[in-house]
Amino acid sequence: MGLYKNQFGTNRNVSGRTSKYVSRSTGSQPDPQTVQQQNALVLKWAPMVRSSLRGSARWFSDGKTESFVIRDGGKQTERKLAASIMSKVGKEFGLANYVGFSFERHGVFIHKGVGRGYQSNGNGFVTRTAKYPARVRERVAVEWFNPVLDRNIPILANELANINADAAVNATRMKIK
């Protein structure tokens, strides 16, 4: 079926029915040692970035005084931003292929500088849309998430490049010359 998909660009089998299996592999499998090195690197990198994000989010001392707040009659709970940051490493075919970070939704509002009465107009500017009297303090976007990732992603990319470069050199040594 993989050959049929590669030739015709579809996941249909010969009888015309759609198959549940869609191959995402490139054909060659990396050696287990390289996979273990990459997984160990990503599993070490994700908590490091999570702690940096938590440190960045601790700048916001205003706001919630309790460890969590219950909203909408008990249907929704909100925690402090720094305490809510979690990381998850996803694997596909045994190889760590993504890192995700989750946090409370008000972290996005802080990062963009929007909220009740303030909207982003798409150009990076925040405009006031509320009808109630003007606030003493205008909302300002505080980028707490992207700068941390901008600092840490090159570190991960360089380390992964080193691991994969070694794997490529080892693969070229396997050929008969």
Biotite code that builds the C-alpha atoms (Angstrom):
import biotite.structure as struc

atoms = struc.array([
    struc.Atom([0.000, 0.000, 0.000], chain_id="A", res_id=1, res_name="MET", atom_name="CA", element="C"),
    struc.Atom([2.878, 2.404, 0.699], chain_id="A", res_id=2, res_name="GLY", atom_name="CA", element="C"),
    struc.Atom([4.156, 1.911, -2.844], chain_id="A", res_id=3, res_name="LEU", atom_name="CA", element="C"),
    struc.Atom([0.681, 2.624, -4.248], chain_id="A", res_id=4, res_name="TYR", atom_name="CA", element="C"),
    struc.Atom([0.393, 5.755, -2.120], chain_id="A", res_id=5, res_name="LYS", atom_name="CA", element="C"),
    struc.Atom([3.835, 6.984, -3.157], chain_id="A", res_id=6, res_name="ASN", atom_name="CA", element="C"),
    struc.Atom([3.085, 6.460, -6.844], chain_id="A", res_id=7, res_name="GLN", atom_name="CA", element="C"),
    struc.Atom([-0.414, 7.902, -6.959], chain_id="A", res_id=8, res_name="PHE", atom_name="CA", element="C"),
    struc.Atom([-0.514, 10.274, -3.956], chain_id="A", res_id=9, res_name="GLY", atom_name="CA", element="C"),
    struc.Atom([-3.535, 8.748, -2.240], chain_id="A", res_id=10, res_name="THR", atom_name="CA", element="C"),
    struc.Atom([-4.353, 6.504, 0.670], chain_id="A", res_id=11, res_name="ASN", atom_name="CA", element="C"),
    struc.Atom([-6.782, 4.351, -1.321], chain_id="A", res_id=12, res_name="ARG", atom_name="CA", element="C"),
    struc.Atom([-6.023, 0.686, -1.747], chain_id="A", res_id=13, res_name="ASN", atom_name="CA", element="C"),
    struc.Atom([-6.360, -1.270, -4.999], chain_id="A", res_id=14, res_name="VAL", atom_name="CA", element="C"),
    struc.Atom([-10.061, -2.020, -4.504], chain_id="A", res_id=15, res_name="SER", atom_name="CA", element="C"),
    struc.Atom([-10.815, 1.717, -4.176], chain_id="A", res_id=16, res_name="GLY", atom_name="CA", element="C"),
    struc.Atom([-11.678, 1.740, -0.479], chain_id="A", res_id=17, res_name="ARG", atom_name="CA", element="C"),
    struc.Atom([-10.052, 4.288, 1.770], chain_id="A", res_id=18, res_name="THR", atom_name="CA", element="C"),
    struc.Atom([-7.512, 2.760, 4.098], chain_id="A", res_id=19, res_name="SER", atom_name="CA", element="C"),
    struc.Atom([-7.265, 3.725, 7.767], chain_id="A", res_id=20, res_name="LYS", atom_name="CA", element="C"),
    struc.Atom([-3.480, 3.487, 7.619], chain_id="A", res_id=21, res_name="TYR", atom_name="CA", element="C"),
    struc.Atom([-1.568, 6.381, 6.127], chain_id="A", res_id=22, res_name="VAL", atom_name="CA", element="C"),
    struc.Atom([2.169, 5.964, 6.147], chain_id="A", res_id=23, res_name="SER", atom_name="CA", element="C"),
    struc.Atom([4.052, 9.033, 7.343], chain_id="A", res_id=24, res_name="ARG", atom_name="CA", element="C"),
    struc.Atom([7.477, 7.465, 7.346], chain_id="A", res_id=25, res_name="SER", atom_name="CA", element="C"),
    struc.Atom([10.069, 8.495, 4.799], chain_id="A", res_id=26, res_name="THR", atom_name="CA", element="C"),
    struc.Atom([11.114, 4.939, 4.115], chain_id="A", res_id=27, res_name="GLY", atom_name="CA", element="C"),
    struc.Atom([14.291, 4.758, 6.180], chain_id="A", res_id=28, res_name="SER", atom_name="CA", element="C"),
    struc.Atom([14.182, 4.302, 9.927], chain_id="A", res_id=29, res_name="GLN", atom_name="CA", element="C"),
    struc.Atom([16.745, 6.049, 12.152], chain_id="A", res_id=30, res_name="PRO", atom_name="CA", element="C"),
    struc.Atom([18.856, 3.832, 14.332], chain_id="A", res_id=31, res_name="ASP", atom_name="CA", element="C"),
    struc.Atom([17.545, 3.287, 17.877], chain_id="A", res_id=32, res_name="PRO", atom_name="CA", element="C"),
    struc.Atom([20.524, 5.035, 19.461], chain_id="A", res_id=33, res_name="GLN", atom_name="CA", element="C"),
    struc.Atom([19.784, 8.257, 17.541], chain_id="A", res_id=34, res_name="THR", atom_name="CA", element="C"),
    struc.Atom([16.106, 8.058, 18.492], chain_id="A", res_id=35, res_name="VAL", atom_name="CA", element="C"),
    struc.Atom([17.021, 7.611, 22.163], chain_id="A", res_id=36, res_name="GLN", atom_name="CA", element="C"),
    struc.Atom([19.421, 10.562, 22.031], chain_id="A", res_id=37, res_name="GLN", atom_name="CA", element="C"),
    struc.Atom([16.819, 12.813, 20.418], chain_id="A", res_id=38, res_name="GLN", atom_name="CA", element="C"),
    struc.Atom([14.101, 11.757, 22.854], chain_id="A", res_id=39, res_name="ASN", atom_name="CA", element="C"),
    struc.Atom([16.394, 12.310, 25.846], chain_id="A", res_id=40, res_name="ALA", atom_name="CA", element="C"),
    struc.Atom([17.331, 15.750, 24.528], chain_id="A", res_id=41, res_name="LEU", atom_name="CA", element="C"),
    struc.Atom([13.720, 16.827, 23.973], chain_id="A", res_id=42, res_name="VAL", atom_name="CA", element="C"),
    struc.Atom([12.603, 15.369, 27.319], chain_id="A", res_id=43, res_name="LEU", atom_name="CA", element="C"),
    struc.Atom([15.368, 17.374, 29.026], chain_id="A", res_id=44, res_name="LYS", atom_name="CA", element="C"),
    struc.Atom([14.646, 20.574, 27.029], chain_id="A", res_id=45, res_name="TRP", atom_name="CA", element="C"),
    struc.Atom([10.874, 20.759, 27.673], chain_id="A", res_id=46, res_name="ALA", atom_name="CA", element="C"),
    struc.Atom([11.043, 21.056, 31.507], chain_id="A", res_id=47, res_name="PRO", atom_name="CA", element="C"),
    struc.Atom([13.889, 23.564, 31.198], chain_id="A", res_id=48, res_name="MET", atom_name="CA", element="C"),
    struc.Atom([11.736, 25.800, 28.978], chain_id="A", res_id=49, res_name="VAL", atom_name="CA", element="C"),
    struc.Atom([8.710, 25.244, 31.218], chain_id="A", res_id=50, res_name="ARG", atom_name="CA", element="C"),
    struc.Atom([10.634, 26.536, 34.232], chain_id="A", res_id=51, res_name="SER", atom_name="CA", element="C"),
    struc.Atom([11.810, 29.542, 32.193], chain_id="A", res_id=52, res_name="SER", atom_name="CA", element="C"),
    struc.Atom([8.212, 30.256, 31.192], chain_id="A", res_id=53, res_name="LEU", atom_name="CA", element="C"),
    struc.Atom([7.114, 30.005, 34.816], chain_id="A", res_id=54, res_name="ARG", atom_name="CA", element="C"),
    struc.Atom([9.840, 32.454, 35.784], chain_id="A", res_id=55, res_name="GLY", atom_name="CA", element="C"),
    struc.Atom([8.693, 34.818, 33.057], chain_id="A", res_id=56, res_name="SER", atom_name="CA", element="C"),
    struc.Atom([5.070, 34.547, 34.210], chain_id="A", res_id=57, res_name="ALA", atom_name="CA", element="C"),
    struc.Atom([5.978, 35.326, 37.832], chain_id="A", res_id=58, res_name="ARG", atom_name="CA", element="C"),
    struc.Atom([6.455, 38.974, 36.838], chain_id="A", res_id=59, res_name="TRP", atom_name="CA", element="C"),
    struc.Atom([2.687, 39.359, 37.072], chain_id="A", res_id=60, res_name="PHE", atom_name="CA", element="C"),
    struc.Atom([2.092, 39.864, 40.779], chain_id="A", res_id=61, res_name="SER", atom_name="CA", element="C"),
    struc.Atom([-1.195, 41.757, 40.290], chain_id="A", res_id=62, res_name="ASP", atom_name="CA", element="C"),
    struc.Atom([-4.387, 39.812, 39.880], chain_id="A", res_id=63, res_name="GLY", atom_name="CA", element="C"),
    struc.Atom([-5.363, 36.647, 41.663], chain_id="A", res_id=64, res_name="LYS", atom_name="CA", element="C"),
    struc.Atom([-4.409, 36.450, 45.310], chain_id="A", res_id=65, res_name="THR", atom_name="CA", element="C"),
    struc.Atom([-5.623, 32.884, 45.864], chain_id="A", res_id=66, res_name="GLU", atom_name="CA", element="C"),
    struc.Atom([-4.112, 29.826, 44.224], chain_id="A", res_id=67, res_name="SER", atom_name="CA", element="C"),
    struc.Atom([-7.247, 29.440, 42.077], chain_id="A", res_id=68, res_name="PHE", atom_name="CA", element="C"),
    struc.Atom([-10.530, 31.240, 41.376], chain_id="A", res_id=69, res_name="VAL", atom_name="CA", element="C"),
    struc.Atom([-13.908, 29.604, 40.664], chain_id="A", res_id=70, res_name="ILE", atom_name="CA", element="C"),
    struc.Atom([-15.972, 31.335, 37.965], chain_id="A", res_id=71, res_name="ARG", atom_name="CA", element="C"),
    struc.Atom([-19.438, 30.790, 36.429], chain_id="A", res_id=72, res_name="ASP", atom_name="CA", element="C"),
    struc.Atom([-20.954, 29.135, 39.489], chain_id="A", res_id=73, res_name="GLY", atom_name="CA", element="C"),
    struc.Atom([-18.291, 26.461, 39.817], chain_id="A", res_id=74, res_name="GLY", atom_name="CA", element="C"),
    struc.Atom([-18.107, 25.505, 36.147], chain_id="A", res_id=75, res_name="LYS", atom_name="CA", element="C"),
    struc.Atom([-14.726, 27.074, 35.462], chain_id="A", res_id=76, res_name="GLN", atom_name="CA", element="C"),
    struc.Atom([-11.640, 27.376, 37.621], chain_id="A", res_id=77, res_name="THR", atom_name="CA", element="C"),
    struc.Atom([-8.687, 29.631, 36.900], chain_id="A", res_id=78, res_name="GLU", atom_name="CA", element="C"),
    struc.Atom([-5.286, 29.187, 38.446], chain_id="A", res_id=79, res_name="ARG", atom_name="CA", element="C"),
    struc.Atom([-2.399, 31.582, 38.640], chain_id="A", res_id=80, res_name="LYS", atom_name="CA", element="C"),
    struc.Atom([-0.570, 31.776, 35.340], chain_id="A", res_id=81, res_name="LEU", atom_name="CA", element="C"),
    struc.Atom([2.830, 30.599, 36.583], chain_id="A", res_id=82, res_name="ALA", atom_name="CA", element="C"),
    struc.Atom([1.327, 27.580, 38.349], chain_id="A", res_id=83, res_name="ALA", atom_name="CA", element="C"),
    struc.Atom([-0.735, 26.593, 35.328], chain_id="A", res_id=84, res_name="SER", atom_name="CA", element="C"),
    struc.Atom([2.112, 26.229, 32.808], chain_id="A", res_id=85, res_name="ILE", atom_name="CA", element="C"),
    struc.Atom([2.573, 22.596, 31.797], chain_id="A", res_id=86, res_name="MET", atom_name="CA", element="C"),
    struc.Atom([4.571, 20.921, 29.043], chain_id="A", res_id=87, res_name="SER", atom_name="CA", element="C"),
    struc.Atom([3.894, 17.793, 27.046], chain_id="A", res_id=88, res_name="LYS", atom_name="CA", element="C"),
    struc.Atom([6.142, 15.876, 24.671], chain_id="A", res_id=89, res_name="VAL", atom_name="CA", element="C"),
    struc.Atom([4.383, 13.920, 21.955], chain_id="A", res_id=90, res_name="GLY", atom_name="CA", element="C"),
    struc.Atom([5.887, 10.941, 20.197], chain_id="A", res_id=91, res_name="LYS", atom_name="CA", element="C"),
    struc.Atom([5.122, 9.404, 16.840], chain_id="A", res_id=92, res_name="GLU", atom_name="CA", element="C"),
    struc.Atom([6.688, 6.077, 15.861], chain_id="A", res_id=93, res_name="PHE", atom_name="CA", element="C"),
    struc.Atom([8.785, 6.260, 19.054], chain_id="A", res_id=94, res_name="GLY", atom_name="CA", element="C"),
    struc.Atom([10.395, 9.607, 18.143], chain_id="A", res_id=95, res_name="LEU", atom_name="CA", element="C"),
    struc.Atom([9.585, 12.789, 20.068], chain_id="A", res_id=96, res_name="ALA", atom_name="CA", element="C"),
    struc.Atom([8.140, 15.032, 17.363], chain_id="A", res_id=97, res_name="ASN", atom_name="CA", element="C"),
    struc.Atom([6.447, 17.907, 19.210], chain_id="A", res_id=98, res_name="TYR", atom_name="CA", element="C"),
    struc.Atom([6.501, 19.817, 22.450], chain_id="A", res_id=99, res_name="VAL", atom_name="CA", element="C"),
    struc.Atom([3.349, 21.562, 23.606], chain_id="A", res_id=100, res_name="GLY", atom_name="CA", element="C"),
    struc.Atom([2.862, 24.065, 26.387], chain_id="A", res_id=101, res_name="PHE", atom_name="CA", element="C"),
    struc.Atom([-0.501, 24.641, 28.040], chain_id="A", res_id=102, res_name="SER", atom_name="CA", element="C"),
    struc.Atom([-1.489, 27.435, 30.385], chain_id="A", res_id=103, res_name="PHE", atom_name="CA", element="C"),
    struc.Atom([-4.497, 29.432, 31.527], chain_id="A", res_id=104, res_name="GLU", atom_name="CA", element="C"),
    struc.Atom([-6.209, 31.430, 28.806], chain_id="A", res_id=105, res_name="ARG", atom_name="CA", element="C"),
    struc.Atom([-5.571, 34.754, 30.509], chain_id="A", res_id=106, res_name="HIS", atom_name="CA", element="C"),
    struc.Atom([-1.891, 34.232, 29.636], chain_id="A", res_id=107, res_name="GLY", atom_name="CA", element="C"),
    struc.Atom([-2.781, 34.886, 25.991], chain_id="A", res_id=108, res_name="VAL", atom_name="CA", element="C"),
    struc.Atom([-4.687, 38.044, 26.963], chain_id="A", res_id=109, res_name="PHE", atom_name="CA", element="C"),
    struc.Atom([-1.654, 39.329, 28.874], chain_id="A", res_id=110, res_name="ILE", atom_name="CA", element="C"),
    struc.Atom([0.683, 38.499, 25.993], chain_id="A", res_id=111, res_name="HIS", atom_name="CA", element="C"),
    struc.Atom([-1.502, 40.357, 23.479], chain_id="A", res_id=112, res_name="LYS", atom_name="CA", element="C"),
    struc.Atom([-2.611, 43.159, 25.816], chain_id="A", res_id=113, res_name="GLY", atom_name="CA", element="C"),
    struc.Atom([-6.301, 42.548, 25.191], chain_id="A", res_id=114, res_name="VAL", atom_name="CA", element="C"),
    struc.Atom([-9.269, 41.762, 27.386], chain_id="A", res_id=115, res_name="GLY", atom_name="CA", element="C"),
    struc.Atom([-12.581, 43.221, 28.424], chain_id="A", res_id=116, res_name="ARG", atom_name="CA", element="C"),
    struc.Atom([-12.926, 46.525, 26.568], chain_id="A", res_id=117, res_name="GLY", atom_name="CA", element="C"),
    struc.Atom([-9.683, 46.194, 24.608], chain_id="A", res_id=118, res_name="TYR", atom_name="CA", element="C"),
    struc.Atom([-9.317, 44.453, 21.246], chain_id="A", res_id=119, res_name="GLN", atom_name="CA", element="C"),
    struc.Atom([-6.411, 43.827, 18.927], chain_id="A", res_id=120, res_name="SER", atom_name="CA", element="C"),
    struc.Atom([-6.948, 45.279, 15.474], chain_id="A", res_id=121, res_name="ASN", atom_name="CA", element="C"),
    struc.Atom([-4.546, 42.896, 13.727], chain_id="A", res_id=122, res_name="GLY", atom_name="CA", element="C"),
    struc.Atom([-1.652, 45.347, 13.284], chain_id="A", res_id=123, res_name="ASN", atom_name="CA", element="C"),
    struc.Atom([-0.326, 44.750, 16.759], chain_id="A", res_id=124, res_name="GLY", atom_name="CA", element="C"),
    struc.Atom([-2.229, 47.742, 18.155], chain_id="A", res_id=125, res_name="PHE", atom_name="CA", element="C"),
    struc.Atom([-4.823, 47.481, 20.894], chain_id="A", res_id=126, res_name="VAL", atom_name="CA", element="C"),
    struc.Atom([-7.890, 49.709, 20.656], chain_id="A", res_id=127, res_name="THR", atom_name="CA", element="C"),
    struc.Atom([-10.360, 50.572, 23.371], chain_id="A", res_id=128, res_name="ARG", atom_name="CA", element="C"),
    struc.Atom([-13.895, 49.411, 22.551], chain_id="A", res_id=129, res_name="THR", atom_name="CA", element="C"),
    struc.Atom([-15.652, 49.617, 25.927], chain_id="A", res_id=130, res_name="ALA", atom_name="CA", element="C"),
    struc.Atom([-18.382, 52.153, 26.624], chain_id="A", res_id=131, res_name="LYS", atom_name="CA", element="C"),
    struc.Atom([-17.743, 52.560, 30.348], chain_id="A", res_id=132, res_name="TYR", atom_name="CA", element="C"),
    struc.Atom([-15.546, 55.428, 31.664], chain_id="A", res_id=133, res_name="PRO", atom_name="CA", element="C"),
    struc.Atom([-11.881, 55.419, 30.755], chain_id="A", res_id=134, res_name="ALA", atom_name="CA", element="C"),
    struc.Atom([-9.502, 53.385, 32.861], chain_id="A", res_id=135, res_name="ARG", atom_name="CA", element="C"),
    struc.Atom([-6.727, 55.026, 34.785], chain_id="A", res_id=136, res_name="VAL", atom_name="CA", element="C"),
    struc.Atom([-4.237, 52.536, 33.370], chain_id="A", res_id=137, res_name="ARG", atom_name="CA", element="C"),
    struc.Atom([-4.280, 51.472, 29.705], chain_id="A", res_id=138, res_name="GLU", atom_name="CA", element="C"),
    struc.Atom([-3.591, 47.865, 28.791], chain_id="A", res_id=139, res_name="ARG", atom_name="CA", element="C"),
    struc.Atom([-0.147, 47.112, 27.486], chain_id="A", res_id=140, res_name="VAL", atom_name="CA", element="C"),
    struc.Atom([0.956, 43.907, 25.803], chain_id="A", res_id=141, res_name="ALA", atom_name="CA", element="C"),
    struc.Atom([3.566, 42.091, 27.872], chain_id="A", res_id=142, res_name="VAL", atom_name="CA", element="C"),
    struc.Atom([5.312, 39.464, 25.790], chain_id="A", res_id=143, res_name="GLU", atom_name="CA", element="C"),
    struc.Atom([6.167, 36.791, 28.314], chain_id="A", res_id=144, res_name="TRP", atom_name="CA", element="C"),
    struc.Atom([5.898, 33.659, 26.132], chain_id="A", res_id=145, res_name="PHE", atom_name="CA", element="C"),
    struc.Atom([7.557, 34.248, 22.747], chain_id="A", res_id=146, res_name="ASN", atom_name="CA", element="C"),
    struc.Atom([10.869, 35.705, 24.018], chain_id="A", res_id=147, res_name="PRO", atom_name="CA", element="C"),
    struc.Atom([11.472, 32.622, 26.160], chain_id="A", res_id=148, res_name="VAL", atom_name="CA", element="C"),
    struc.Atom([10.891, 30.348, 23.170], chain_id="A", res_id=149, res_name="LEU", atom_name="CA", element="C"),
    struc.Atom([13.030, 32.580, 20.938], chain_id="A", res_id=150, res_name="ASP", atom_name="CA", element="C"),
    struc.Atom([15.919, 32.110, 23.381], chain_id="A", res_id=151, res_name="ARG", atom_name="CA", element="C"),
    struc.Atom([15.523, 28.343, 23.805], chain_id="A", res_id=152, res_name="ASN", atom_name="CA", element="C"),
    struc.Atom([14.510, 26.991, 20.387], chain_id="A", res_id=153, res_name="ILE", atom_name="CA", element="C"),
    struc.Atom([17.958, 27.611, 18.795], chain_id="A", res_id=154, res_name="PRO", atom_name="CA", element="C"),
    struc.Atom([19.531, 25.583, 21.600], chain_id="A", res_id=155, res_name="ILE", atom_name="CA", element="C"),
    struc.Atom([17.290, 22.610, 20.819], chain_id="A", res_id=156, res_name="LEU", atom_name="CA", element="C"),
    struc.Atom([17.771, 23.024, 17.061], chain_id="A", res_id=157, res_name="ALA", atom_name="CA", element="C"),
    struc.Atom([21.575, 23.047, 17.343], chain_id="A", res_id=158, res_name="ASN", atom_name="CA", element="C"),
    struc.Atom([21.635, 19.961, 19.543], chain_id="A", res_id=159, res_name="GLU", atom_name="CA", element="C"),
    struc.Atom([19.255, 18.073, 17.235], chain_id="A", res_id=160, res_name="LEU", atom_name="CA", element="C"),
    struc.Atom([21.380, 19.092, 14.246], chain_id="A", res_id=161, res_name="ALA", atom_name="CA", element="C"),
    struc.Atom([24.488, 17.700, 15.959], chain_id="A", res_id=162, res_name="ASN", atom_name="CA", element="C"),
    struc.Atom([22.778, 14.395, 16.730], chain_id="A", res_id=163, res_name="ILE", atom_name="CA", element="C"),
    struc.Atom([21.399, 14.037, 13.208], chain_id="A", res_id=164, res_name="ASN", atom_name="CA", element="C"),
    struc.Atom([24.687, 15.073, 11.598], chain_id="A", res_id=165, res_name="ALA", atom_name="CA", element="C"),
    struc.Atom([26.423, 12.260, 13.464], chain_id="A", res_id=166, res_name="ASP", atom_name="CA", element="C"),
    struc.Atom([23.702, 9.861, 12.298], chain_id="A", res_id=167, res_name="ALA", atom_name="CA", element="C"),
    struc.Atom([24.159, 11.001, 8.683], chain_id="A", res_id=168, res_name="ALA", atom_name="CA", element="C"),
    struc.Atom([27.923, 10.468, 8.883], chain_id="A", res_id=169, res_name="VAL", atom_name="CA", element="C"),
    struc.Atom([27.390, 6.995, 10.341], chain_id="A", res_id=170, res_name="ASN", atom_name="CA", element="C"),
    struc.Atom([24.927, 6.162, 7.547], chain_id="A", res_id=171, res_name="ALA", atom_name="CA", element="C"),
    struc.Atom([27.444, 7.099, 4.841], chain_id="A", res_id=172, res_name="THR", atom_name="CA", element="C"),
    struc.Atom([30.041, 4.801, 6.412], chain_id="A", res_id=173, res_name="ARG", atom_name="CA", element="C"),
    struc.Atom([27.721, 1.831, 5.872], chain_id="A", res_id=174, res_name="MET", atom_name="CA", element="C"),
    struc.Atom([28.034, 1.949, 2.072], chain_id="A", res_id=175, res_name="LYS", atom_name="CA", element="C"),
    struc.Atom([30.444, -0.317, 0.221], chain_id="A", res_id=176, res_name="ILE", atom_name="CA", element="C"),
    struc.Atom([33.002, 1.672, -1.747], chain_id="A", res_id=177, res_name="LYS", atom_name="CA", element="C"),
])
